[in-house]
């Protein structure tokens, strides 16, 4: 009976170490993808775009835009995951030429200081 117990304890130890390594790798991947402009899913089920995020100081709240002009502060741990954009398959050759001719402008990304200053100005105006 004692050898069976020993085998179970070793199995649990090996399994927990494997899971810890996997979780650490997921956290590192999330940290590298969490940059301003990235679409994220929050713990509460809200989707938004990161406006400001400081990966060095995790106590500093992240600023997430959940609607145009609506920026909220969330704890950095409230960011569940970075949402990968889905690529739509194009079935038509005409669609491909239209897409190639289209000019896409990326939204300008504010720094954390610019966003806070803008939010303070908006609050003062009200």
Phi, psi and omega in degrees: 000322180296319177298323178296317178298319178298316179298318179297319179295317177298317179299316180296320180296313180296318180296318181291323178296320179296317180294322178297318178297319180295317180295321179295319178296320179295320179295319179295320178296317178297320181295324180285332181271346183275090180228158177305134181100348181279140175278134184228159172251127180269163181304326182280000179095005179274142174257145179198182179241131180290129177260315178215139181204132179247103182290341180281320182248093184285349175282339177288130181291147174273144177260124183234129177269117182261345175206159180305119180085356180250104181248130179242154174262130178228154175293147183299332179282351178283347178279110184285308180199161175272130183272123178281133178291141178271142181261120179281135178282134179261127185260343186249141176291328178295322178297324181293319180290323177296319180293325180290328181278341183288141177259125181250126177256129177282142178294145178287139182257126178274152172281167181300320181293318179296320180294315179297319179297318179295318180295322177293320178297318179297320179293323179292326180291334183276000000 
